[in-house]
Amino acid sequence: MDLLLADQVVEPVLTAMAEPIALWRFHRRAGRDKAGHQFSFMFYTDDGTAQQVFARLEQHPLVIAKPAGAR
């Protein structure tokens, strides 16, 4: 799932908004507790650009889709 999110959700946003994003990285938290693995996309930019990035990520169909079996 992490690679799917990075490739299909984050990459298009990062490509489209590369210039105003000064620094970025992906991080995958180790799963040694109940929380398990956690994928993160961290970036450094101004507040306006950050709001645009968050909006684009939150509106992506893979992000808003319900998992199989969810109600």
Residue pairs with C-beta under 8 A, 6 or more apart in sequence:
1 39
2 28
2 37
2 39
4 62
5 39
5 62
5 63
6 26
6 39
6 41
8 60
8 62
9 57
9 60
9 62
9 63
10 26
10 41
10 57
13 53
13 56
13 57
14 21
14 24
14 43
16 56
17 49
17 52
17 53
17 56
20 45
20 46
20 49
21 43
21 44
21 45
21 49
21 53
22 44
22 45
23 43
23 44
24 41
24 42
24 43
24 44
25 41
25 42
25 43
26 39
26 40
26 41
26 42
27 39
27 40
27 41
27 42
28 37
28 38
28 39
28 40
29 35
29 37
29 38
29 39
29 40
30 37
31 37
31 38
41 57
43 50
43 53
45 53
57 63
58 64
